[in-house]
């Protein structure tokens, strides 16, 4: 007699798809990691966790703490100049959100330097994230998933 006998044929292995729109999230981890494509390049890996219970697109409960991971490429001499500009824009928008500042000239003027100390202080900061459902790549066996499209400061 076997102690373990599981039927896995009908298990849904897809990710929960959060309802598209704004969700309050907390940064649970922010670390610099090497790029998977080129070890000369760095990415900022930010793990966000939902703050409140919610429902997925099928109406199933999703408990607070559901994690969404986003990678922000760090500009480098090894990257294309135009791509570096876009990366700087994305990092600025992230930094404004983390610092609780509006995306304005005045807000940008108040930003501290974006360095290892800033990154280390990101954990625990809450931001408002716009969540969207990604379209899976052709070779993606898991299907669509929720991802962070943009973030902004929790103001007011």
C-alpha positions in Angstrom: 0.0 0.0 0.0 1.4 3.4 -1.0 1.4 6.3 1.4 1.2 8.7 -1.5 -1.1 8.5 -4.5 -2.0 11.8 -6.2 -3.9 12.4 -9.4 -2.4 15.4 -11.1 -4.1 15.1 -14.5 -6.7 17.9 -13.8 -4.5 20.3 -11.9 -4.6 23.9 -13.3 -0.9 24.9 -13.5 -1.6 28.4 -14.8 -0.8 31.5 -12.8 -3.6 33.4 -11.2 -4.4 36.4 -13.4 -5.1 39.5 -11.2 -7.8 41.8 -12.5 -6.2 44.3 -14.8 -5.9 47.8 -13.2 -4.4 49.5 -10.1 -3.3 47.4 -7.1 -1.4 48.6 -4.0 1.7 46.6 -3.7 4.7 46.5 -1.3 8.2 45.9 -2.4 9.4 42.8 -0.7 12.8 42.5 -2.4 15.0 44.7 -4.5 18.4 43.4 -5.6 20.9 43.9 -8.4 21.3 40.7 -10.4 23.3 39.8 -13.5 21.4 39.7 -16.8 20.5 36.2 -17.9 21.5 37.1 -21.5 24.8 38.9 -20.8 26.8 38.7 -17.6 28.3 42.1 -18.2 24.9 43.6 -17.7 22.8 44.2 -14.5 19.1 44.2 -13.8 17.3 45.5 -10.8 15.1 42.6 -9.7 12.0 44.0 -7.8 9.6 41.6 -6.2 6.3 43.2 -5.4 3.6 41.6 -3.2 -0.1 42.6 -3.1 -1.2 44.3 0.0 -4.9 43.3 0.0 -6.8 40.2 -0.8 -8.3 40.3 -4.3 -9.8 38.1 -6.9 -8.4 36.8 -10.1 -10.0 37.2 -13.5 -11.9 33.9 -12.9 -13.3 35.2 -9.6 -11.1 33.0 -7.4 -9.6 34.5 -4.3 -6.0 35.7 -4.4 -4.6 36.2 -0.9 -2.6 39.3 0.0 1.1 38.6 -0.5 0.8 37.4 -4.1 4.1 38.1 -5.7 4.9 39.7 -9.0 8.5 40.1 -10.2 9.8 42.8 -12.5 13.3 43.2 -13.9 14.5 46.8 -14.6 17.6 46.8 -16.9 20.4 49.0 -15.6 22.0 51.3 -18.2 25.5 50.3 -19.3 28.1 51.1 -21.9 27.4 47.7 -23.3 23.8 48.7 -24.2 22.4 50.8 -27.0 22.2 54.5 -26.2 18.5 54.7 -27.0 17.8 51.7 -24.8 19.8 53.3 -22.0 17.6 56.4 -22.2 14.4 54.3 -21.9 16.0 52.4 -19.0 16.7 55.7 -17.2 13.1 56.8 -17.7 11.8 53.5 -16.2 14.2 53.7 -13.2 13.2 57.4 -12.7 9.5 56.5 -12.6 10.2 53.6 -10.2 12.4 55.9 -8.0 9.6 58.6 -7.9 7.1 56.0 -6.9 9.3 54.5 -4.1 10.1 58.0 -2.8 6.4 58.9 -2.7 6.9 61.7 -5.3 4.8 62.9 -8.2 6.2 62.5 -11.7 6.8 66.3 -12.1 9.8 68.5 -12.4 9.5 69.3 -8.7 9.2 65.6 -7.8 12.3 64.8 -9.8 14.3 67.6 -8.2 13.7 65.9 -4.8 14.9 62.5 -5.8 17.9 61.1 -4.0 20.7 59.5 -5.9 19.7 56.1 -7.3 22.5 53.8 -5.8 22.9 50.7 -3.7 21.7 52.6 -0.6 18.5 53.6 -2.4 17.9 50.1 -3.6 18.6 48.6 -0.1 15.9 51.0 1.3 13.3 50.0 -1.3 12.0 47.0 0.7 8.8 47.7 2.6 7.8 50.7 0.4 4.3 50.7 -0.9 3.5 51.9 -4.5 0.5 51.8 -6.7 1.0 49.3 -9.5 -0.8 49.1 -12.8 -1.2 45.4 -13.4 -1.9 43.9 -16.8 -2.0 40.4 -18.3 0.9 39.6 -20.5 0.7 37.8 -23.8 2.7 34.6 -23.5 5.6 34.0 -25.9 5.1 31.1 -28.4 7.4 28.8 -26.4 5.9 29.7 -23.0 4.2 26.5 -21.7 2.5 28.3 -18.8 0.4 30.8 -20.6 -0.4 34.4 -19.8 0.5 35.9 -16.4 0.0 39.1 -14.5 2.8 41.6 -14.7 3.5 45.2 -13.5 3.1 47.6 -16.4 4.0 50.7 -14.4 4.2 52.1 -10.9 3.4 55.4 -9.3 3.5 56.9 -5.9 0.7 56.4 -3.4 -0.3 60.0 -2.9 -3.2 61.5 -1.0 
